[in-house]
Each structure stands twice: as structure tokens, then as C-alpha cells.
């Protein structure tokens, strides 16, 4: 049983304003997905997040996603969703037009069995909080925070805090999309290339390499993944040995089609 006293907590609007003021500082940078999620976690713990748009006539587009102190499977989740599951998604049916809505969904409430199995159960997602808006053309832009099976469920306090920060967070994400429209595609391409080149690479090594490709420092990666900078360097060195490279510029060349680089088995 969990017990807490609301009077001892800072008001939701104040916490939301603090978080948003810090998130805004990262708008326009390639580190926005990880830095924003880290900031969100200081007020509202979430294992991962994603921002994507669905439309009636085209496949969904993911603008950004990341995970916090855990293996990042957001790209795998979105690919499963984009490759057909979105057609069966009814979780946004109650959303009105031109209004920002808040949705709270547990894994058990996902009606379509394949959607529930391939995304929520397979990747151990427990709950989702979403701020979403349906445009007049029927397209839906949604900002999603996820809790995983190793985390407690969202409490009433979490729902109030998310409601307080939803409008500002949504506007911030829209600005990030406008400034860096291709960032998500590049990140997903690098992720896919790395997994294709070294399919047996352990998840932690993949996570470190992907963050190096974003330009993150060792200290930044350590903070993002909840490990020490020394451990980051250990994973980096193991990954580089596996890939047969020695420097980050070689990693860039490898995932963008550079030739003459050999992957160690």
C-alpha cells in the first residue's frame, strides 16, 4: 500500500512550470528527447516517452522518443505500430476535434489483442498517459508518457501534474518538431543500421552508441542511463571492439554507409 500527504507536496502548477522552464532550454537541439525526458522524470517519473502523428491516409510518423535509465525499445515499439497496428488503434476515439485531450490507458484496456501483445506486453509497458489533439483533417498528434512493469502505476497526483503541464509540454514539442523535423528519422535510421550491422550487440552497448551518435558526452550518457561515466566508457570500448573501430567518427561513418569497416563477431 502507498500512502502520501498531498499537503506536503508542491502544487502541480508550480512543479509543471519548473519542469517546462527547463525543457524549453533544450528546444532546437538534437538532445531534446533525452534531456526533456530526464527533466520530466524529476517531477513525473516515466520509463519512456514518444511523440507521433497518425493520419487516415498515411502511416504514422514518430517525431521523437526515448527511454529513461532502461533499455530503449521505443523505436521497436513504434515500428510495430507503424507496420500495421495503428489501423486497429481505438485508444484515441474519444478525442474531440481541435481540442487538447488527456488520456490515461492501462495495458489491459488496449482492446486489440495484437496491439496489446506486440507493444504493451512484449515491451513490458504498464500504462500510458497522453496529451493528444485531433486536427480538422483527422490527423492526431500525441505526446505519450509510459510506465513500465517495474514501476508503480500512475497515481492521482501524477494525473493532476500531467494535466497541469500538458498544454505547455505539447506546445514545446510542436516547436521542437518545427525546428528539427528530420531528427526522429535520422535517429531511427541510425538505430536500424546499428542493429543490422551488429545484430548481437548487447542492449547497453547499443544505447551508448546511439547516444554517442547524438553527440552526447560520456557524463551526459551516464546521467541519462543512470550509470557511471567509467561504465559508459567500458560499454563504448566493447562496442567499438565489436565493430572493429576506434573513434566516434568511424561509428558515424559505419551507420551512414561508410565502407571498409569490419564488424567483429
Buried (B, 14 or more C-beta within 10 A) or exposed (E): EEEEEEEEEEEBEEBBBBBBEBBBEBBEBBBBBBBBBBBBBEBBBBBBBBBBBBBEEEEBBBBBBBBBBBBBBBBBBBBBBBEEBBEEBEBBEEBEEEEBBBBBBBBEEBEBEEBBBBBBBEBBBBBBBBBBBBEEEEBBBBBBBBBBEEBEEBEEBBBBBBBBBBBBBBEBBBBBBEEBEEBBEBBBEBBBBBBEBBEEBBEBBBBBBBBBBBEBEBEBBBBBBEBEBEBBBBBBEBBBEBBBBEEBEBBBBBBEEEEEBEBEE
